[in-house]
Amino acid sequence: MTVPQHNTPTPPGWYPDPSGSGQLRWWDGNAWTGNAWNPPTQAGAAQPGAAQAGAAWPAAARPGQYAGPGQYAGAVQPAPRPEISKQTPVYNPFIWLVTLLPVITLIILMLWNPVFHLRYVGARRVPTLDPSAFSVPYFLLVISSWLIYGVSVLLSYLDWQKLQRDGVVRPFHWAWAFLGAGVYVVGRSVIVHKVAPQRGLAPVWALIGLTAVSLILVSVKASMIVSTIAKALPM
């Protein structure tokens, strides 16, 4: 296949196939790839010589849209995501931190061992739990939960940027992390698995394992706290 001749590099995108097949072919910024696509509708057939050396190329091409002879616009469906190279890494520190940060909250929860005492309030001596039971670990637990939430959103954004730099077209958007880190981890893994078959799902399995362990430990801790409260209450 021919390579577009330009003084400046042609950005990655879908361009008319230089072989004249009438399809769109993915240009990764350096060379043609094996990913071709037939748009659902086309205003006209691309001219065979449009993509030959020396032809005028569009300044940019977005998935589902290209400029030039036989212009295609108003996509009925998004262009398919091309597969990335097998040498391209699909994991990075950002996604692993997003997946594993909840471990910090879990550790603090396990270290919180409240001792409940009763206080008698008012003339009628109403028994009330002493708020001093909610000690430093309790407030660390609350504060760390909010901090981890904010850091997870930031790390999701950095991971999203990294995927774009690595050539993943339309990666799962980082803003989904506002609904929870798990939402981003699952969505991101599904998209990466599509463009890198047989890879990309490890964060999901790690998330499932962490969730299962968390449910067990939280259940045990909740039982201990309920038992402590029951002992503090008058019979």
PAVEX-43477 format. One line per field, with one value per residue (C-alpha): x, y, z. Coordinates in Angstrom, 3 decimals, decimal comma. Example, Ala and Ser with C-alpha at 12.3 -4.5 7.8 and 13.67 -1.06 7.14 Angstrom:
! residues 2
X <- [12,300_13,670]
Y <- [-4,500_-1,060]
Z <- [7,800_7,140]
//
This chain:
! residues 235
X <- [0,000_1,118_1,833_0,449_3,158_3,075_5,368_3,504_2,403_-1,135_-3,056_-4,500_-7,992_-10,205_-9,246_-10,262_-8,420_-5,455_-5,897_-9,165_-11,420_-13,988_-13,624_-12,133_-8,814_-7,218_-4,056_-2,270_-0,188_2,773_1,477_-1,672_-3,118_-5,143_-8,351_-10,837_-14,409_-17,435_-19,474_-23,239_-23,978_-21,820_-22,709_-20,628_-17,898_-14,395_-12,305_-9,611_-6,742_-7,777_-5,424_-2,385_0,912_0,712_-3,091_-4,663_-5,384_-7,738_-6,173_-7,790_-10,144_-12,549_-14,070_-17,225_-16,346_-13,819_-13,309_-12,395_-13,991_-17,065_-17,373_-18,957_-20,748_-23,624_-22,603_-25,438_-23,218_-19,736_-16,786_-15,407_-12,435_-9,281_-7,299_-4,107_-0,733_0,004_3,087_0,991_0,518_-3,094_-2,354_-0,702_-0,296_-3,369_-5,896_-4,364_-4,556_-8,194_-8,944_-7,016_-7,390_-10,486_-8,089_-7,022_-10,571_-10,893_-7,690_-8,852_-12,201_-10,464_-8,324_-11,370_-12,281_-14,899_-15,704_-19,216_-20,256_-23,609_-24,338_-27,495_-29,012_-31,606_-33,684_-35,191_-31,733_-32,243_-29,432_-27,523_-24,405_-21,350_-20,209_-16,588_-16,780_-16,483_-12,752_-9,996_-10,147_-13,842_-13,196_-10,222_-12,583_-15,038_-12,364_-10,416_-13,578_-14,064_-10,378_-10,249_-13,340_-11,708_-8,338_-10,065_-11,725_-8,358_-6,608_-9,398_-8,790_-5,039_-5,710_-8,118_-5,450_-2,861_-5,141_-5,645_-1,892_-1,469_-3,838_-7,138_-9,930_-12,778_-11,723_-14,321_-14,787_-13,204_-16,295_-18,067_-15,801_-18,081_-20,600_-17,986_-14,528_-15,989_-18,093_-15,011_-12,939_-15,585_-16,346_-12,683_-11,853_-14,642_-13,454_-9,784_-10,694_-12,386_-9,311_-6,854_-8,450_-7,498_-6,170_-7,526_-9,823_-7,389_-8,652_-12,204_-11,094_-9,108_-12,186_-14,394_-11,917_-11,559_-15,341_-15,801_-13,118_-14,585_-18,089_-16,756_-14,634_-17,342_-19,878_-17,534_-16,781_-20,465_-21,234_-18,512_-19,831_-23,421_-22,214_-20,309_-23,351_-25,578_-23,219_-23,241_-27,052_-28,750_-30,595]
Y <- [0,000_3,553_5,905_9,444_11,963_15,002_17,507_16,958_13,534_12,513_11,927_8,474_7,932_6,238_7,185_5,930_2,688_3,535_0,185_1,489_-1,059_1,605_0,869_2,982_1,781_2,694_4,809_4,631_7,761_5,847_3,072_1,432_-1,314_-4,399_-2,861_-1,947_-0,773_-0,469_2,604_1,899_4,650_6,739_9,834_8,564_6,155_7,243_7,986_5,327_7,804_9,895_8,155_7,757_9,434_13,180_13,325_15,861_14,295_15,578_17,482_15,059_12,126_11,236_7,764_7,657_10,698_11,561_14,389_14,167_12,737_10,756_12,596_10,566_12,327_11,812_8,334_5,937_4,042_4,695_3,345_0,123_0,414_-0,979_-3,556_-2,348_-4,004_-7,047_-5,201_-2,296_-2,574_-2,597_-2,142_0,728_1,883_4,140_1,357_-0,863_1,949_2,611_-1,089_-1,615_1,684_0,420_-1,924_1,112_1,641_-2,062_-2,066_0,946_-0,769_-3,876_-1,753_-0,036_-1,827_0,329_-0,120_1,059_2,520_3,769_7,263_8,097_11,324_13,581_13,329_10,069_8,567_7,451_5,043_6,369_5,089_7,182_8,957_8,577_5,071_6,713_7,218_8,310_5,172_5,831_9,363_8,100_5,595_8,320_10,745_8,069_6,980_10,473_10,900_7,557_8,535_11,775_10,150_7,350_9,889_11,589_8,273_7,241_10,433_9,730_6,133_7,355_9,717_6,933_4,626_7,347_7,855_4,090_4,090_2,944_4,643_5,979_4,358_4,113_7,666_8,562_10,519_7,213_7,025_9,584_6,737_4,572_3,216_-0,212_1,194_2,616_-0,536_-2,781_-0,452_0,220_-3,486_-4,353_-1,760_-2,738_-6,420_-5,579_-3,869_-6,298_-9,763_-12,170_-9,250_-6,436_-8,224_-8,657_-5,541_-6,955_-10,248_-8,354_-6,226_-9,316_-10,934_-7,758_-7,349_-10,938_-10,558_-7,199_-8,662_-11,430_-9,136_-6,467_-9,118_-10,408_-6,872_-5,934_-9,019_-8,052_-4,491_-5,664_-8,094_-5,304_-3,029_-5,830_-6,370_-2,648_-2,443_-3,122_-6,409]
Z <- [0,000_-0,549_2,323_2,211_1,359_3,605_5,162_8,438_9,723_8,870_12,107_12,841_11,450_8,888_5,314_1,847_1,129_-1,137_-2,889_-4,343_-2,600_-1,754_1,970_4,713_6,094_9,435_9,224_12,624_12,037_10,621_8,366_7,033_9,209_8,312_9,697_6,954_7,306_5,028_6,078_6,312_3,777_1,487_-0,470_-3,371_-4,283_-3,424_-6,486_-6,952_-7,170_-4,170_-1,754_-4,000_-3,235_-3,649_-3,332_-1,012_2,357_5,021_7,902_10,351_10,271_13,019_13,344_11,265_9,174_6,472_4,070_0,423_-2,742_-1,814_1,493_4,250_7,079_9,457_10,558_11,213_13,649_15,083_13,179_14,676_16,977_15,336_17,277_18,898_18,500_20,644_21,896_23,193_26,976_28,153_31,871_33,693_37,325_37,051_36,436_39,117_41,672_40,749_41,261_44,502_46,400_48,315_50,159_52,230_53,493_54,227_56,309_58,349_58,948_60,246_62,597_64,095_67,301_69,007_72,687_73,425_76,753_77,967_79,224_81,110_79,830_81,468_84,616_83,404_82,980_79,394_78,371_75,348_73,604_74,431_71,223_72,319_70,848_67,459_67,783_65,399_63,183_62,576_61,294_59,273_57,696_56,664_55,414_53,538_51,705_50,273_49,473_47,675_45,676_44,463_43,747_41,810_39,505_38,887_38,223_35,834_33,862_33,689_32,610_29,911_28,567_28,586_26,587_23,981_23,663_23,228_20,250_21,787_19,836_21,997_25,304_28,064_29,313_32,646_33,794_34,516_37,577_39,251_39,549_41,226_40,530_39,789_36,942_35,255_35,813_34,213_31,279_30,593_30,645_28,202_25,646_26,010_25,623_22,300_20,838_22,470_22,287_25,098_27,152_29,283_31,756_34,662_36,544_36,447_37,994_40,625_41,355_41,716_44,104_46,160_46,359_47,558_50,254_51,313_51,728_53,953_56,124_56,428_57,464_60,162_61,392_61,456_63,540_66,025_66,339_66,840_69,507_71,295_71,250_72,587_75,539_76,350_76,478_79,826_80,018]
//
